[in-house]
Amino acid sequence: MTTWELSLLATPEAVPEVRRLLHRYDHDVRLCVTELLTNVIDHAGAGTPATVRVAVLPTGHTRVDTDPAPRSPVVRSGR
C-alpha cells in the first residue's frame, strides 16, 4: 500500500498548496482532499492542525481521509 501523508494547519491558503502537492494523483483525488480540508476549515475552524492522508490500496482503490487534531472546547458568548 502506498501512502502519502501531510500534517498542516487547515487554512484557506493551504488548500491550493495541498492540491499542488498532489499533482501525481488524478482530479477526483485532489477534489476529495480539497473538500475534506475545506470541511475541516468550515467546521473545526481555520488554523486547526490536521493530517491529510491518501492511500492507494492493493485493490487499486484510493482512500482519502483527513483527521483534524483534537481541540479543547471553546466557550463562546451568545449574541
Secondary structure, 3 states (H helix, E strand, C coil): CEEEEEEEEECCCHHHHHHHHCCCCCHHHHHHHHHHHHHHHHHHCCCEEEEEEEEECCCCCEEEEEEECCCCCCCCCCC
